């Protein structure tokens, strides 16, 4: 992978609030279900940073929906995560940065989510949802050790 993902410790201390520069739409609450776990949610819609409820001080998962935040905010988040991605990227461009696809999920006819395993020694699953017409529209990132803990295949 080109770019450098943060260490687990560095991700753990990240907060979306610091990257959104006072966006008053940001909310925080617990009881959010994602990837088989219960999370503390800090976000706007489908753009959020997550901390497991039993480890509420450690960010372990992130999602970015390019339609909900400004391009500048998305760029700040992706830069902090070390992900050289942007709205509208095509799958070939994404693979150039993230490497081979690990798994593919298709929930809707006009888009698919391509999952990549990246990073060493602390690895992550990075999910990229690519729309047929619009290109990259959504990105998720979760620590691999968190996935194992939650027993996600």
Residue, then its C-alpha position, 0 to 999 in steps of 0.5 A: x500500500x502507498x501511504x502510511x496508516x496510523x498505528x493502533x495507538x495513533x488511531x485510538x486517540x483520534x476524534x472526529x470532532x478535531x478533524x471537522x473544525x466545529x461542525x455543529x451537526x456532530x453528535x455522540x452517543x453509545x448503543x450503535x451497532x456495527x460489525x457485530x459490536x456495540x460502539x460509541x458513535x461520534x459522527x454525522x450520519x454515516x460519517x463517524x469514528x467508533x469506539x467500542x463501548x467496553x473501550x470507550x477511549x480508543x477509536x477502532x473504526x471509521x466510516x466516511x460517506x462523501x455525500x455528508x461532509x465537505x470535500x475538505x473535511x473528507x480530505x482531512x480525515x483521509x489524510x489523518x488515516x494515511x489513506x490516499x483516497x478521494x471521492x470518485x476514484x475508480x476501482x483500478x485507482x484504489x487497487x493501485x494504492x491498497x493492493x489486491x481485493x480481499x473480499x467483495x460485497x454487493x448489497x445494491x445493483x449499482x455499487x459494490x464494496x471492495x475490502x482490502x487488508x492493509x498495513x503491517x504489523x498493525x493491519x486494518x480492513x479498508x472497505x471502499x464502496x464504488x458506485x458504477x457511475x460516481x466512483x468511490x462514495x464511501x470508505x470504512x476502516x476497522x482494526x484487524x484485531x478488533x475484527x477478530x475480537x468481534x469474530x468477523x470473518 
